[in-house]
Amino acid sequence: MNNDTNKHLIPNLIEGVLSDPGQHVDNIFSAVWKNLNVNKLIEQSGFKKRTGLAITESVFLLVLWKWVNVPSISKFCQKSLETFTNAKKDVMYELLKREDIDWRGLNTKIAKTIYQQRDIASSSLKVYILDDSVKKRRGKKMEGVSSHFDHTEGRHVMGQQVLTLGLTTEAHFMPLDSQIYVSKTKAQGLIRAFKDKRSIVSKRYEEATQQTKPELAKRMLARATRHGLLADYLAADAWFGTKPMIQTALSLNLIAVLRMKKNKMKYHIQTPKGKTEALDAKSLYQYAVKGEWKKVRGMPYRAVTMDVELDIDQEGQKHPNRIKVQLLFVRGASGDDKATVGKKDWALFLTTDPDMSLSKTLEIYALRWGIEVYFKEAKQHLGFLKEQTWTFASHTASIHLTAIRYLLLVYVKCENEDLRISDIRSQVNDQVTTLDFAKRLWQLFRALISGALDNLNQGIKKSSKAIMDVIDDRVSQFFTQALQLDTFTLKMEFE
């Protein structure tokens, strides 16, 4: 259907009401989709579909369904699918299961578009953030599930661990890449072999099962820099406080700010007698930190900084590869300048820039909070691994669809700095749900009108069916244009 946007689809009085800024016809979701030119990015990512519903509309539906207040794709198809398309539910499930779709590529292209349009490169602080999150999942047929330690519960659980790389500034966090990691413990393999072992999903599965998390992280960081999504720093929690991670940061010209474990890793320090000693974190604390705490100006912390050397090569190498790093020991402090925590309750941070100030080290590490907010939104509201499917292909699609939904919210936040991500998400939910409700309400009105016309049929020259066809056509055009899915609008995106 080729609709003319100047054509009046509804009476002027109603059109005036619906065009009021307070109404929800020109909804945020479809507006952002158009402004980011997502349809073009989908085609650039190599998405193809030979028959049936266009691939761009299929992706639109998969991104859209979580904005309607339904718990699953199945419920969305039962209650709301016909509001947005004439397609059947199989369209969505078939796309999720496809092994040739590069969801990672689309995720990257949308992030890069925002990075360029919003001039993220000019931000004074640009930090890569690495973290992982565990989604508990059960089922003998669930592919890619294994045992992982869940820090929130303090025990091992069966589920999927997703490693995520994000880029954060003082104002925004953008998820750039994600990868499922399958551990060697209680791992559940494939129920069915991949149709093509050279496919995108097959290669992703090989990554998930054969590579370690540091190896996955290294490839994700290299991929982000290769696509021009550049940062100056890398921040991560203690799980990534390892020599390989430090090596990766240095190889990419990144300044690492990492929380470190209190393990047996040795740091080399010059003693007052001029000798070099290799001490672990606990020994350093006893040797040079205990009793030397100093209040951090403007922050509720006490801290001690220390310049040391670290051999970043693995143990057993004949020639040490020592680099200068700065260690930062931190503990909380109360308002009366007294420590509020026990003697053992201190944290250790490392930065590969020995000249970095204490306050900047803490400022950069604090930006990690952006990825925590992302994981919370993803799990509670954005459909993170909630498609109720069992294939590894659909799980891979899910983690990137979640990131894409969040990136759309980030785009809106860039235009409305006063709004929080949760505020924008609520607005999108309200607007799309309102359109869905309006369409279903029309079905009720249609039944009432049709019944009335049947009673008046004898006195009307045209049959009630012909009249209803005209009404249906006008209303259908209105809802299509309200969602900005009409042919005219979609074509305009490519001009």
Secondary structure as a PSIPRED ss2 file (coil, helix, strand):
# PSIPRED VFORMAT (PSIPRED V4.0)

   1 M C   1.000  0.000  0.000
   2 N C   1.000  0.000  0.000
   3 N C   1.000  0.000  0.000
   4 D C   1.000  0.000  0.000
   5 T C   1.000  0.000  0.000
   6 N C   1.000  0.000  0.000
   7 K C   1.000  0.000  0.000
   8 H C   1.000  0.000  0.000
   9 L C   1.000  0.000  0.000
  10 I C   1.000  0.000  0.000
  11 P C   1.000  0.000  0.000
  12 N H   0.000  1.000  0.000
  13 L H   0.000  1.000  0.000
  14 I H   0.000  1.000  0.000
  15 E H   0.000  1.000  0.000
  16 G H   0.000  1.000  0.000
  17 V H   0.000  1.000  0.000
  18 L H   0.000  1.000  0.000
  19 S C   1.000  0.000  0.000
  20 D C   1.000  0.000  0.000
  21 P C   1.000  0.000  0.000
  22 G C   1.000  0.000  0.000
  23 Q C   1.000  0.000  0.000
  24 H C   1.000  0.000  0.000
  25 V C   1.000  0.000  0.000
  26 D C   1.000  0.000  0.000
  27 N C   1.000  0.000  0.000
  28 I H   0.000  1.000  0.000
  29 F H   0.000  1.000  0.000
  30 S H   0.000  1.000  0.000
  31 A H   0.000  1.000  0.000
  32 V H   0.000  1.000  0.000
  33 W H   0.000  1.000  0.000
  34 K H   0.000  1.000  0.000
  35 N H   0.000  1.000  0.000
  36 L C   1.000  0.000  0.000
  37 N C   1.000  0.000  0.000
  38 V H   0.000  1.000  0.000
  39 N H   0.000  1.000  0.000
  40 K H   0.000  1.000  0.000
  41 L H   0.000  1.000  0.000
  42 I H   0.000  1.000  0.000
  43 E H   0.000  1.000  0.000
  44 Q H   0.000  1.000  0.000
  45 S C   1.000  0.000  0.000
  46 G C   1.000  0.000  0.000
  47 F C   1.000  0.000  0.000
  48 K C   1.000  0.000  0.000
  49 K C   1.000  0.000  0.000
  50 R C   1.000  0.000  0.000
  51 T C   1.000  0.000  0.000
  52 G C   1.000  0.000  0.000
  53 L C   1.000  0.000  0.000
  54 A C   1.000  0.000  0.000
  55 I H   0.000  1.000  0.000
  56 T H   0.000  1.000  0.000
  57 E H   0.000  1.000  0.000
  58 S H   0.000  1.000  0.000
  59 V H   0.000  1.000  0.000
  60 F H   0.000  1.000  0.000
  61 L H   0.000  1.000  0.000
  62 L H   0.000  1.000  0.000
  63 V H   0.000  1.000  0.000
  64 L H   0.000  1.000  0.000
  65 W H   0.000  1.000  0.000
  66 K H   0.000  1.000  0.000
  67 W H   0.000  1.000  0.000
  68 V C   1.000  0.000  0.000
  69 N C   1.000  0.000  0.000
  70 V C   1.000  0.000  0.000
  71 P C   1.000  0.000  0.000
  72 S C   1.000  0.000  0.000
  73 I H   0.000  1.000  0.000
  74 S H   0.000  1.000  0.000
  75 K H   0.000  1.000  0.000
  76 F H   0.000  1.000  0.000
  77 C H   0.000  1.000  0.000
  78 Q H   0.000  1.000  0.000
  79 K H   0.000  1.000  0.000
  80 S C   1.000  0.000  0.000
  81 L H   0.000  1.000  0.000
  82 E H   0.000  1.000  0.000
  83 T H   0.000  1.000  0.000
  84 F H   0.000  1.000  0.000
  85 T C   1.000  0.000  0.000
  86 N C   1.000  0.000  0.000
  87 A C   1.000  0.000  0.000
  88 K C   1.000  0.000  0.000
  89 K C   1.000  0.000  0.000
  90 D H   0.000  1.000  0.000
  91 V H   0.000  1.000  0.000
  92 M H   0.000  1.000  0.000
  93 Y H   0.000  1.000  0.000
  94 E H   0.000  1.000  0.000
  95 L H   0.000  1.000  0.000
  96 L H   0.000  1.000  0.000
  97 K H   0.000  1.000  0.000
  98 R C   1.000  0.000  0.000
  99 E C   1.000  0.000  0.000
 100 D C   1.000  0.000  0.000
 101 I C   1.000  0.000  0.000
 102 D C   1.000  0.000  0.000
 103 W H   0.000  1.000  0.000
 104 R H   0.000  1.000  0.000
 105 G H   0.000  1.000  0.000
 106 L H   0.000  1.000  0.000
 107 N H   0.000  1.000  0.000
 108 T H   0.000  1.000  0.000
 109 K H   0.000  1.000  0.000
 110 I H   0.000  1.000  0.000
 111 A H   0.000  1.000  0.000
 112 K H   0.000  1.000  0.000
 113 T H   0.000  1.000  0.000
 114 I H   0.000  1.000  0.000
 115 Y H   0.000  1.000  0.000
 116 Q H   0.000  1.000  0.000
 117 Q H   0.000  1.000  0.000
 118 R C   1.000  0.000  0.000
 119 D C   1.000  0.000  0.000
 120 I H   0.000  1.000  0.000
 121 A H   0.000  1.000  0.000
 122 S H   0.000  1.000  0.000
 123 S C   1.000  0.000  0.000
 124 S C   1.000  0.000  0.000
 125 L C   1.000  0.000  0.000
 126 K C   1.000  0.000  0.000
 127 V E   0.000  0.000  1.000
 128 Y E   0.000  0.000  1.000
 129 I E   0.000  0.000  1.000
 130 L E   0.000  0.000  1.000
 131 D E   0.000  0.000  1.000
 132 D E   0.000  0.000  1.000
 133 S E   0.000  0.000  1.000
 134 V E   0.000  0.000  1.000
 135 K E   0.000  0.000  1.000
 136 K E   0.000  0.000  1.000
 137 R C   1.000  0.000  0.000
 138 R C   1.000  0.000  0.000
 139 G C   1.000  0.000  0.000
 140 K C   1.000  0.000  0.000
 141 K C   1.000  0.000  0.000
 142 M C   1.000  0.000  0.000
 143 E C   1.000  0.000  0.000
 144 G C   1.000  0.000  0.000
 145 V C   1.000  0.000  0.000
 146 S E   0.000  0.000  1.000
 147 S E   0.000  0.000  1.000
 148 H E   0.000  0.000  1.000
 149 F E   0.000  0.000  1.000
 150 D E   0.000  0.000  1.000
 151 H C   1.000  0.000  0.000
 152 T C   1.000  0.000  0.000
 153 E C   1.000  0.000  0.000
 154 G C   1.000  0.000  0.000
 155 R E   0.000  0.000  1.000
 156 H E   0.000  0.000  1.000
 157 V E   0.000  0.000  1.000
 158 M E   0.000  0.000  1.000
 159 G E   0.000  0.000  1.000
 160 Q E   0.000  0.000  1.000
 161 Q E   0.000  0.000  1.000
 162 V E   0.000  0.000  1.000
 163 L E   0.000  0.000  1.000
 164 T E   0.000  0.000  1.000
 165 L E   0.000  0.000  1.000
 166 G E   0.000  0.000  1.000
 167 L E   0.000  0.000  1.000
 168 T E   0.000  0.000  1.000
 169 T C   1.000  0.000  0.000
 170 E C   1.000  0.000  0.000
 171 A C   1.000  0.000  0.000
 172 H C   1.000  0.000  0.000
 173 F E   0.000  0.000  1.000
 174 M E   0.000  0.000  1.000
 175 P E   0.000  0.000  1.000
 176 L E   0.000  0.000  1.000
 177 D E   0.000  0.000  1.000
 178 S E   0.000  0.000  1.000
 179 Q E   0.000  0.000  1.000
 180 I E   0.000  0.000  1.000
 181 Y E   0.000  0.000  1.000
 182 V C   1.000  0.000  0.000
 183 S C   1.000  0.000  0.000
 184 K C   1.000  0.000  0.000
 185 T C   1.000  0.000  0.000
 186 K C   1.000  0.000  0.000
 187 A C   1.000  0.000  0.000
 188 Q C   1.000  0.000  0.000
 189 G C   1.000  0.000  0.000
 190 L C   1.000  0.000  0.000
 191 I C   1.000  0.000  0.000
 192 R C   1.000  0.000  0.000
 193 A C   1.000  0.000  0.000
 194 F C   1.000  0.000  0.000
 195 K C   1.000  0.000  0.000
 196 D C   1.000  0.000  0.000
 197 K C   1.000  0.000  0.000
 198 R C   1.000  0.000  0.000
 199 S C   1.000  0.000  0.000
 200 I H   0.000  1.000  0.000
 201 V H   0.000  1.000  0.000
 202 S H   0.000  1.000  0.000
 203 K H   0.000  1.000  0.000
 204 R H   0.000  1.000  0.000
 205 Y H   0.000  1.000  0.000
 206 E H   0.000  1.000  0.000
 207 E H   0.000  1.000  0.000
 208 A H   0.000  1.000  0.000
 209 T H   0.000  1.000  0.000
 210 Q H   0.000  1.000  0.000
 211 Q C   1.000  0.000  0.000
 212 T C   1.000  0.000  0.000
 213 K H   0.000  1.000  0.000
 214 P H   0.000  1.000  0.000
 215 E H   0.000  1.000  0.000
 216 L H   0.000  1.000  0.000
 217 A H   0.000  1.000  0.000
 218 K H   0.000  1.000  0.000
 219 R H   0.000  1.000  0.000
 220 M H   0.000  1.000  0.000
 221 L H   0.000  1.000  0.000
 222 A H   0.000  1.000  0.000
 223 R H   0.000  1.000  0.000
 224 A H   0.000  1.000  0.000
 225 T H   0.000  1.000  0.000
 226 R H   0.000  1.000  0.000
 227 H C   1.000  0.000  0.000
 228 G C   1.000  0.000  0.000
 229 L C   1.000  0.000  0.000
 230 L C   1.000  0.000  0.000
 231 A C   1.000  0.000  0.000
 232 D C   1.000  0.000  0.000
 233 Y E   0.000  0.000  1.000
 234 L E   0.000  0.000  1.000
 235 A E   0.000  0.000  1.000
 236 A E   0.000  0.000  1.000
 237 D C   1.000  0.000  0.000
 238 A H   0.000  1.000  0.000
 239 W H   0.000  1.000  0.000
 240 F H   0.000  1.000  0.000
 241 G C   1.000  0.000  0.000
 242 T C   1.000  0.000  0.000
 243 K H   0.000  1.000  0.000
 244 P H   0.000  1.000  0.000
 245 M H   0.000  1.000  0.000
 246 I H   0.000  1.000  0.000
 247 Q H   0.000  1.000  0.000
 248 T H   0.000  1.000  0.000
 249 A H   0.000  1.000  0.000
 250 L H   0.000  1.000  0.000
 251 S H   0.000  1.000  0.000
 252 L C   1.000  0.000  0.000
 253 N C   1.000  0.000  0.000
 254 L C   1.000  0.000  0.000
 255 I E   0.000  0.000  1.000
 256 A E   0.000  0.000  1.000
 257 V E   0.000  0.000  1.000
 258 L E   0.000  0.000  1.000
 259 R E   0.000  0.000  1.000
 260 M E   0.000  0.000  1.000
 261 K C   1.000  0.000  0.000
 262 K C   1.000  0.000  0.000
 263 N C   1.000  0.000  0.000
 264 K C   1.000  0.000  0.000
 265 M C   1.000  0.000  0.000
 266 K C   1.000  0.000  0.000
 267 Y E   0.000  0.000  1.000
 268 H E   0.000  0.000  1.000
 269 I E   0.000  0.000  1.000
 270 Q E   0.000  0.000  1.000
 271 T C   1.000  0.000  0.000
 272 P C   1.000  0.000  0.000
 273 K C   1.000  0.000  0.000
 274 G C   1.000  0.000  0.000
 275 K C   1.000  0.000  0.000
 276 T E   0.000  0.000  1.000
 277 E E   0.000  0.000  1.000
 278 A E   0.000  0.000  1.000
 279 L E   0.000  0.000  1.000
 280 D C   1.000  0.000  0.000
 281 A H   0.000  1.000  0.000
 282 K H   0.000  1.000  0.000
 283 S H   0.000  1.000  0.000
 284 L H   0.000  1.000  0.000
 285 Y H   0.000  1.000  0.000
 286 Q H   0.000  1.000  0.000
 287 Y H   0.000  1.000  0.000
 288 A H   0.000  1.000  0.000
 289 V H   0.000  1.000  0.000
 290 K C   1.000  0.000  0.000
 291 G C   1.000  0.000  0.000
 292 E C   1.000  0.000  0.000
 293 W C   1.000  0.000  0.000
 294 K E   0.000  0.000  1.000
 295 K E   0.000  0.000  1.000
 296 V C   1.000  0.000  0.000
 297 R C   1.000  0.000  0.000
 298 G C   1.000  0.000  0.000
 299 M C   1.000  0.000  0.000
 300 P C   1.000  0.000  0.000
 301 Y E   0.000  0.000  1.000
 302 R E   0.000  0.000  1.000
 303 A E   0.000  0.000  1.000
 304 V E   0.000  0.000  1.000
 305 T E   0.000  0.000  1.000
 306 M E   0.000  0.000  1.000
 307 D E   0.000  0.000  1.000
 308 V E   0.000  0.000  1.000
 309 E E   0.000  0.000  1.000
 310 L E   0.000  0.000  1.000
 311 D E   0.000  0.000  1.000
 312 I C   1.000  0.000  0.000
 313 D C   1.000  0.000  0.000
 314 Q C   1.000  0.000  0.000
 315 E C   1.000  0.000  0.000
 316 G C   1.000  0.000  0.000
 317 Q C   1.000  0.000  0.000
 318 K C   1.000  0.000  0.000
 319 H C   1.000  0.000  0.000
 320 P C   1.000  0.000  0.000
 321 N C   1.000  0.000  0.000
 322 R E   0.000  0.000  1.000
 323 I E   0.000  0.000  1.000
 324 K E   0.000  0.000  1.000
 325 V E   0.000  0.000  1.000
 326 Q E   0.000  0.000  1.000
 327 L E   0.000  0.000  1.000
 328 L E   0.000  0.000  1.000
 329 F E   0.000  0.000  1.000
 330 V E   0.000  0.000  1.000
 331 R E   0.000  0.000  1.000
 332 G E   0.000  0.000  1.000
 333 A E   0.000  0.000  1.000
 334 S C   1.000  0.000  0.000
 335 G C   1.000  0.000  0.000
 336 D C   1.000  0.000  0.000
 337 D C   1.000  0.000  0.000
 338 K C   1.000  0.000  0.000
 339 A E   0.000  0.000  1.000
 340 T C   1.000  0.000  0.000
 341 V C   1.000  0.000  0.000
 342 G C   1.000  0.000  0.000
 343 K C   1.000  0.000  0.000
 344 K C   1.000  0.000  0.000
 345 D C   1.000  0.000  0.000
 346 W C   1.000  0.000  0.000
 347 A E   0.000  0.000  1.000
 348 L E   0.000  0.000  1.000
 349 F E   0.000  0.000  1.000
 350 L E   0.000  0.000  1.000
 351 T E   0.000  0.000  1.000
 352 T C   1.000  0.000  0.000
 353 D C   1.000  0.000  0.000
 354 P C   1.000  0.000  0.000
 355 D C   1.000  0.000  0.000
 356 M C   1.000  0.000  0.000
 357 S C   1.000  0.000  0.000
 358 L H   0.000  1.000  0.000
 359 S H   0.000  1.000  0.000
 360 K H   0.000  1.000  0.000
 361 T H   0.000  1.000  0.000
 362 L H   0.000  1.000  0.000
 363 E H   0.000  1.000  0.000
 364 I H   0.000  1.000  0.000
 365 Y H   0.000  1.000  0.000
 366 A H   0.000  1.000  0.000
 367 L C   1.000  0.000  0.000
 368 R C   1.000  0.000  0.000
 369 W H   0.000  1.000  0.000
 370 G H   0.000  1.000  0.000
 371 I H   0.000  1.000  0.000
 372 E H   0.000  1.000  0.000
 373 V H   0.000  1.000  0.000
 374 Y H   0.000  1.000  0.000
 375 F H   0.000  1.000  0.000
 376 K H   0.000  1.000  0.000
 377 E H   0.000  1.000  0.000
 378 A H   0.000  1.000  0.000
 379 K H   0.000  1.000  0.000
 380 Q H   0.000  1.000  0.000
 381 H H   0.000  1.000  0.000
 382 L C   1.000  0.000  0.000
 383 G C   1.000  0.000  0.000
 384 F C   1.000  0.000  0.000
 385 L C   1.000  0.000  0.000
 386 K C   1.000  0.000  0.000
 387 E C   1.000  0.000  0.000
 388 Q C   1.000  0.000  0.000
 389 T C   1.000  0.000  0.000
 390 W C   1.000  0.000  0.000
 391 T C   1.000  0.000  0.000
 392 F H   0.000  1.000  0.000
 393 A H   0.000  1.000  0.000
 394 S H   0.000  1.000  0.000
 395 H H   0.000  1.000  0.000
 396 T H   0.000  1.000  0.000
 397 A H   0.000  1.000  0.000
 398 S H   0.000  1.000  0.000
 399 I H   0.000  1.000  0.000
 400 H H   0.000  1.000  0.000
 401 L H   0.000  1.000  0.000
 402 T H   0.000  1.000  0.000
 403 A H   0.000  1.000  0.000
 404 I H   0.000  1.000  0.000
 405 R H   0.000  1.000  0.000
 406 Y H   0.000  1.000  0.000
 407 L H   0.000  1.000  0.000
 408 L H   0.000  1.000  0.000
 409 L H   0.000  1.000  0.000
 410 V H   0.000  1.000  0.000
 411 Y H   0.000  1.000  0.000
 412 V H   0.000  1.000  0.000
 413 K H   0.000  1.000  0.000
 414 C H   0.000  1.000  0.000
 415 E H   0.000  1.000  0.000
 416 N C   1.000  0.000  0.000
 417 E C   1.000  0.000  0.000
 418 D C   1.000  0.000  0.000
 419 L C   1.000  0.000  0.000
 420 R C   1.000  0.000  0.000
 421 I H   0.000  1.000  0.000
 422 S H   0.000  1.000  0.000
 423 D H   0.000  1.000  0.000
 424 I H   0.000  1.000  0.000
 425 R H   0.000  1.000  0.000
 426 S H   0.000  1.000  0.000
 427 Q H   0.000  1.000  0.000
 428 V H   0.000  1.000  0.000
 429 N H   0.000  1.000  0.000
 430 D H   0.000  1.000  0.000
 431 Q H   0.000  1.000  0.000
 432 V H   0.000  1.000  0.000
 433 T H   0.000  1.000  0.000
 434 T H   0.000  1.000  0.000
 435 L H   0.000  1.000  0.000
 436 D H   0.000  1.000  0.000
 437 F H   0.000  1.000  0.000
 438 A H   0.000  1.000  0.000
 439 K H   0.000  1.000  0.000
 440 R H   0.000  1.000  0.000
 441 L H   0.000  1.000  0.000
 442 W H   0.000  1.000  0.000
 443 Q H   0.000  1.000  0.000
 444 L H   0.000  1.000  0.000
 445 F H   0.000  1.000  0.000
 446 R H   0.000  1.000  0.000
 447 A H   0.000  1.000  0.000
 448 L H   0.000  1.000  0.000
 449 I H   0.000  1.000  0.000
 450 S H   0.000  1.000  0.000
 451 G H   0.000  1.000  0.000
 452 A H   0.000  1.000  0.000
 453 L H   0.000  1.000  0.000
 454 D H   0.000  1.000  0.000
 455 N H   0.000  1.000  0.000
 456 L H   0.000  1.000  0.000
 457 N H   0.000  1.000  0.000
 458 Q H   0.000  1.000  0.000
 459 G H   0.000  1.000  0.000
 460 I C   1.000  0.000  0.000
 461 K C   1.000  0.000  0.000
 462 K C   1.000  0.000  0.000
 463 S C   1.000  0.000  0.000
 464 S H   0.000  1.000  0.000
 465 K H   0.000  1.000  0.000
 466 A H   0.000  1.000  0.000
 467 I H   0.000  1.000  0.000
 468 M H   0.000  1.000  0.000
 469 D H   0.000  1.000  0.000
 470 V H   0.000  1.000  0.000
 471 I H   0.000  1.000  0.000
 472 D H   0.000  1.000  0.000
 473 D H   0.000  1.000  0.000
 474 R H   0.000  1.000  0.000
 475 V H   0.000  1.000  0.000
 476 S H   0.000  1.000  0.000
 477 Q H   0.000  1.000  0.000
 478 F H   0.000  1.000  0.000
 479 F H   0.000  1.000  0.000
 480 T H   0.000  1.000  0.000
 481 Q H   0.000  1.000  0.000
 482 A H   0.000  1.000  0.000
 483 L C   1.000  0.000  0.000
 484 Q C   1.000  0.000  0.000
 485 L C   1.000  0.000  0.000
 486 D C   1.000  0.000  0.000
 487 T H   0.000  1.000  0.000
 488 F H   0.000  1.000  0.000
 489 T H   0.000  1.000  0.000
 490 L H   0.000  1.000  0.000
 491 K H   0.000  1.000  0.000
 492 M H   0.000  1.000  0.000
 493 E C   1.000  0.000  0.000
 494 F C   1.000  0.000  0.000
 495 E C   1.000  0.000  0.000
